[in-house]
């Protein structure tokens, strides 16, 4: 594959596209930052897969963050699991998606403003 720059509005869709892009050094730095962050934050533990178990796949998602002048500010790479391949009862038993309700956040902010609390 040739090292051609993708248009600024076109991010790589695969890891291979990212490493052959003209900005490959920036993409590789972004992927290293992502994997290091997952390691430091103990997001995962590397283990051997049990016999007869096929692990779910993963995909890299790449994004250029653009400033107000249209210049690339940062290169982001995220490693995401292909959770849509999972089968209920086999790969998982329950689903948890922690979310904050906007009403709850507004109430907390109103209370903090009323009592002049600091928010961190």
C-alpha positions as CSV (number, residue, x, y, z in Angstrom):
1,X,0.0,0.0,0.0
2,X,1.3,3.5,-0.8
3,X,1.7,6.2,1.9
4,X,-1.0,8.7,0.8
5,X,-2.6,11.2,3.0
6,X,-6.3,10.8,3.4
7,X,-8.4,13.9,3.0
8,X,-8.6,15.9,6.2
9,X,-12.3,15.0,6.5
10,X,-11.6,11.3,6.0
11,X,-10.2,9.3,9.0
12,X,-8.7,5.9,8.6
13,X,-11.3,3.1,8.9
14,X,-8.8,0.4,9.7
15,X,-5.6,0.0,11.5
16,X,-3.9,-0.8,8.2
17,X,-5.1,2.5,6.7
18,X,-3.8,4.4,9.7
19,X,-0.3,2.9,9.6
20,X,0.0,3.6,5.8
21,X,-1.4,7.1,6.1
22,X,1.0,10.0,5.7
23,X,0.3,10.8,9.4
24,X,1.1,7.3,10.5
25,X,3.4,8.4,13.3
26,X,0.6,10.5,14.8
27,X,-1.9,7.6,14.6
28,X,0.6,5.1,16.1
29,X,1.2,7.6,18.9
30,X,-2.5,7.8,19.5
31,X,-2.9,4.0,19.6
32,X,0.0,3.7,22.0
33,X,-1.6,6.4,24.2
34,X,-5.0,4.5,24.2
35,X,-3.4,1.1,25.1
36,X,-1.2,2.7,27.8
37,X,-4.3,4.4,29.3
38,X,-6.2,1.1,29.4
39,X,-3.3,-0.5,31.1
40,X,-2.7,2.3,33.6
41,X,-6.4,2.5,34.5
42,X,-6.6,-1.3,34.8
43,X,-9.5,-1.4,32.2
44,X,-8.5,-5.0,31.2
45,X,-6.7,-8.0,32.4
46,X,-5.0,-10.1,29.7
47,X,-5.9,-13.8,30.1
48,X,-5.9,-16.9,28.0
49,X,-9.3,-17.7,26.4
50,X,-10.9,-20.9,27.8
51,X,-11.1,-23.9,25.4
52,X,-14.0,-23.7,22.8
53,X,-14.6,-20.0,23.5
54,X,-14.2,-17.6,20.7
55,X,-13.3,-14.1,22.0
56,X,-15.3,-11.2,20.6
57,X,-13.4,-9.0,18.2
58,X,-12.3,-5.4,18.4
59,X,-11.9,-2.4,16.1
60,X,-9.8,0.7,16.1
61,X,-11.7,4.0,15.7
62,X,-9.7,6.9,14.5
63,X,-10.6,10.6,14.7
64,X,-8.9,13.9,14.0
65,X,-9.9,16.7,16.4
66,X,-10.0,19.9,14.5
67,X,-9.7,23.4,16.0
68,X,-11.8,26.5,15.0
69,X,-9.4,27.4,12.2
70,X,-9.7,23.9,10.6
71,X,-6.3,22.7,11.7
72,X,-5.7,19.3,13.2
73,X,-5.3,19.7,16.9
74,X,-5.1,16.1,18.1
75,X,-5.3,12.6,16.7
76,X,-7.5,10.2,18.7
77,X,-7.6,6.4,18.5
78,X,-10.1,4.3,20.5
79,X,-10.1,0.6,20.8
80,X,-13.7,-0.7,21.0
81,X,-15.1,-4.2,21.4
82,X,-17.4,-5.6,18.8
83,X,-20.1,-6.2,21.4
84,X,-22.8,-6.7,18.7
85,X,-21.3,-10.2,18.1
86,X,-22.2,-11.3,21.6
87,X,-25.1,-13.7,22.2
88,X,-27.2,-13.3,25.4
89,X,-26.8,-16.3,27.7
90,X,-23.5,-17.3,26.1
91,X,-21.3,-14.3,26.1
92,X,-23.1,-12.3,28.7
93,X,-25.8,-12.6,31.3
94,X,-26.8,-9.0,31.8
95,X,-26.1,-5.5,30.4
96,X,-25.0,-2.6,32.4
97,X,-24.7,0.9,30.9
98,X,-24.1,3.5,33.6
99,X,-25.6,6.8,32.7
100,X,-26.3,10.0,34.5
101,X,-29.7,11.6,34.0
102,X,-29.5,15.3,33.0
103,X,-32.3,16.0,35.5
104,X,-30.1,14.7,38.3
105,X,-27.1,16.8,37.2
106,X,-29.3,19.9,37.0
107,X,-30.6,19.3,40.5
108,X,-27.1,18.8,41.9
109,X,-25.9,22.0,40.2
110,X,-28.9,24.0,41.5
111,X,-28.2,22.8,45.0
112,X,-24.5,23.6,44.7
113,X,-25.3,27.1,43.4
114,X,-27.9,27.7,46.2
115,X,-25.5,26.7,49.0
116,X,-22.5,28.2,47.2
117,X,-20.7,24.8,47.1
118,X,-17.6,24.2,45.1
119,X,-17.9,21.5,42.4
120,X,-14.9,19.4,41.4
